[in-house]
Amino acid sequence: MALAVTNTTSAFNIFTNYTHNMNNMKESMSRLSGETTTINDVVSRFGTMESPDFSTFTALSQIRHSMVSKANQLQSSTIQLLG
């Protein structure tokens, strides 16, 4: 009986940790998605200005590229975790 209780508690702890990690991952992906959208807006606005500041435009483009790359890595890690 004690072993069954220990196994049940252990399974519950694993499930709780898994749920907590998934919630953190979903929150991170949501936040990352929002930040990427904001940077896309800024980059678009710089692109439509008559005389854009190309150094700022380039920096923002690099940040956007980096964030998209990190989002893809996070998504890949999530798929591996779930798989």
Secondary structure, DSSP 8 states (H G I E B T S, - for coil): -HHHHHHHHHHHHHHHHHHHHHHHHHHHHHHHHHHHHHHHHHHHHHHHSSS--HHHHHHHHHHHHHHHHHHHHHHHHHHHHH-
